[in-house]
Amino acid sequence: MTSANGPGQPGTGRRPDGAALTIGLALIGFGALLVWDATGIPDKAGYAGVGPADVPKLIGGGLIVLGLLTGLAGRKAATHRAPPQRLGAVLWILAGLALQILLLKPAGFSVASGLLFACTAAGFGQRRGG
């Protein structure tokens, strides 16, 4: 839709936030997949009335609601610019995750998680050792 002020929202000259719309659609799709998959779980609600399919349905419904809210927020046009991505920080965190996956069995949970924490701290700019 185009207005006299430019493409996007009528009268504002701003475009909807494409990233928020994409994330909203992904959340809705993943939530719908969870709800659909949970319908295949046999519902054997016991004494409490809660069965094994209830939690995936609840989480899927929550993701659908969050996706709708994210999409609505994205339609309102971004009023600020997203900060630039810091590739170094992302690489530190990914390296920490890779180390945890590789060292979880041979070194143990504590050592692998400690290295993940240290790499994540380095990615966020913490350089002190103590």
VENZI-V738306 format. One record per residue. N is the residue number from 1. RES is the residue in one letter. OMEGA is omega in radians with two decimals (* if undefined). BURIAL is 1 if it has 9 or more other C-alpha atoms within 8 Angstrom, else 0. D_FIRST is the distance of its C-alpha to the first C-alpha in Angstrom with 1 decimal. Layout:
N,RES,OMEGA,BURIAL,D_FIRST  N,RES,OMEGA,BURIAL,D_FIRST
This chain:
1,M,-3.11,0,0.0  2,T,3.09,1,3.8  3,S,3.14,1,6.8  4,A,-3.12,0,10.4  5,N,3.13,1,11.1  6,G,-3.12,1,9.0  7,P,3.07,1,6.2  8,G,-3.09,1,6.0  9,Q,-3.14,1,7.4  10,P,3.06,1,7.4  11,G,-3.10,0,10.7  12,T,-3.08,0,11.7  13,G,-3.14,1,10.6  14,R,3.11,1,11.1  15,R,3.03,1,9.7  16,P,-3.14,1,10.9  17,D,-3.08,1,14.4  18,G,3.14,0,14.7  19,A,3.13,0,18.4  20,A,3.11,1,18.4  21,L,3.14,1,16.2  22,T,3.12,1,18.5  23,I,3.10,1,21.6  24,G,3.12,1,20.6  25,L,3.12,1,20.2  26,A,3.11,1,23.5  27,L,3.11,1,25.2  28,I,-3.14,1,24.3  29,G,3.14,1,25.5  30,F,3.10,1,28.7  31,G,3.12,1,29.4  32,A,3.10,1,29.0  33,L,3.11,1,31.4  34,L,-3.13,1,33.9  35,V,-3.12,1,33.9  36,W,-3.13,0,34.3  37,D,-3.13,0,37.0  38,A,3.11,1,38.8  39,T,3.11,0,39.2  40,G,3.12,0,41.6  41,I,3.13,0,43.9  42,P,-3.08,0,46.8  43,D,-3.14,0,46.6  44,K,3.14,0,50.2  45,A,-3.11,1,49.8  46,G,-3.07,0,53.2  47,Y,-3.08,0,54.8  48,A,-3.13,0,51.9  49,G,3.13,0,49.4  50,V,-3.13,1,47.2  51,G,-3.09,1,47.0  52,P,-3.13,1,45.8  53,A,-3.04,1,42.5  54,D,-3.11,1,41.5  55,V,3.07,0,40.6  56,P,3.09,1,38.2  57,K,3.12,1,36.5  58,L,3.13,1,36.3  59,I,3.10,1,34.9  60,G,3.09,1,32.4  61,G,3.09,1,31.3  62,G,3.10,1,31.0  63,L,3.10,1,28.8  64,I,3.12,1,26.5  65,V,3.11,1,26.3  66,L,3.09,1,25.8  67,G,3.09,1,23.0  68,L,3.13,1,21.2  69,L,3.10,1,21.7  70,T,3.10,1,20.7  71,G,3.09,1,17.4  72,L,3.09,1,16.8  73,A,3.12,1,17.9  74,G,3.11,1,15.6  75,R,-3.08,1,12.4  76,K,3.12,1,13.8  77,A,-3.12,1,13.1  78,A,3.10,1,16.3  79,T,3.13,0,18.4  80,H,3.08,0,21.1  81,R,3.08,0,21.7  82,A,3.11,0,23.4  83,P,3.13,0,27.1  84,P,3.14,0,28.2  85,Q,3.07,0,29.9  86,R,-3.05,0,33.7  87,L,3.14,0,34.8  88,G,3.13,0,38.4  89,A,3.13,1,37.9  90,V,-3.14,1,36.1  91,L,3.07,1,39.0  92,W,-3.10,1,41.6  93,I,3.10,1,40.2  94,L,3.09,0,39.9  95,A,3.10,1,43.4  96,G,3.10,1,44.6  97,L,3.12,1,43.1  98,A,3.10,0,44.7  99,L,-3.14,1,48.0  100,Q,3.14,1,47.9  101,I,-3.09,0,47.4  102,L,-3.02,0,50.1  103,L,-3.06,1,52.6  104,L,-3.11,1,52.2  105,K,-3.08,0,55.0  106,P,-3.06,0,57.4  107,A,3.14,0,57.2  108,G,-3.07,1,56.2  109,F,-3.05,0,53.4  110,S,-3.13,0,54.5  111,V,-3.12,1,54.7  112,A,3.14,1,51.5  113,S,3.06,1,49.6  114,G,3.09,0,51.2  115,L,3.06,1,50.0  116,L,3.13,1,46.5  117,F,-3.13,1,46.7  118,A,3.12,1,48.1  119,C,3.11,1,45.5  120,T,3.10,1,42.7  121,A,3.10,1,44.4  122,A,3.10,1,44.7  123,G,3.11,1,41.0  124,F,3.00,0,40.3  125,G,3.13,0,42.7  126,Q,-3.09,0,46.0  127,R,3.14,0,48.8  128,R,3.12,0,51.9  129,G,-3.03,0,54.3  130,G,*,0,55.9
